[in-house]
Amino acid sequence: MEATGPLILTIPGIGHVFGARIVSEIGDVRRFGNASAIVGYAGINPSISRSGKFSSSENRIAKQGSPYLGRALYLAATTHIRPSTPLRDYNDKKRMDGKSRREALIAAARN
């Protein structure tokens, strides 16, 4: 952890336990092309439900990839939205847009 990912500890809501889990699950971050690839690997991206001309407007999270990484990001987001922070403001905005508590929290975890 000290050699590979001390910068992750500067993110509010991420301490040594979550930081170590995230760094161990992601490994070399250069293997991902962009942030969306990491979100997909964590399994916290929205799934796509289409068939013919039908496209669902209410999609669940994909839950593919690493469940350990997804859970660590989710739990870090829950601790980070408690105080008054920009992530809390984002969570509140999603709630005002009509998202459920869990949907807003997943959106906050993706950020």
N, C-alpha and C positions, 0 to 999 in steps of 0.2 A: 504494500500500500504506500509506504513512504517513497519508494523509488518510482512507482508508476503513476500514482494518482493523487498527490496532495492537493492539487487544484480543486478537486471535487469537494473537498471539505470547506471551500469558501462559499459554496452554494447554501443559502439559508434553508434549514430543514434537513440537511444531510450531515450526519455526524460520522464517526468512525465505523459504526456497524453498517449503516446503509451505504456509506462510501465504499467500504471494502466489498460489499456484496455487488454493487453496481460495477466497480472496476473489475472484479473477478468474472462477472457475467459478460461484460462487453469485451474484455480483453483488449486487443489492439484496435483503437478507434478508427485507425486508417483503413480498416477493411470495409467500413461503411462509406458509401458515396456521399451521403448527406444525413441531416437530422431525421428525415422521414424514414430512412432505412433503419435507424436505431429504434424509432417508435414502432415500426413494424416488427422488428426483432423482439421488442418488449411485449408485443401483443396488445397494445393499448390504442391501436388505430381502429377507426370504424370499418366494419365489414361492408362489402358491397353486395346487394341483393338485387339481381336483375334477371329477367326472363322475357325474351322477346322484346316487346315495347314497354313492358312494365319495369319500373325502377322504384324501389322502395324508398320512402322518405324517412323512415325510422329504422336505422341500422344499429345493430348492437356492436360491441367491440369484438375484434377478430379472435382474441384469445389464442393466437398462434405464436410460436416463438418461446421465449424463456419465461415461465411463470414466476421465477424468482426475481428476475429483473423487473417485470411488470408490477409485482407486489411491492418491491422496494421503492419504486417510483411513486406508486399509489400512496404508500404509507408516509413517504417523505412529503408528498403534497398535502396530506391531512395535517401533518404537524406544521406545515408552512402557512396554511390559510387561517390558522387560529389568530395570530396577531394581525395588526393592520399593516399589510404589505401590498405591493403591486399584484402579487399572485392572488391575494384575497379579493382585491378589486376586480380582477379578471373573473374569479369564481362568482362573485356577486353579480357581475354583468351577465354571465351565462345563466344564472338563476332568474334574472329579470327577463331574459330572452325566452323563458319558459322551459328550460332544461331542469330535469330532476336533480336532486342533491348529488346522486352518484354520477350522473352524466356530466355535471359541472365539475366534479372532482376529477374525473378522468380527463376532461379537457385541460384542467389545471396541471395534471401530471404530465400531459404531453408537452406543456410549455416548460 
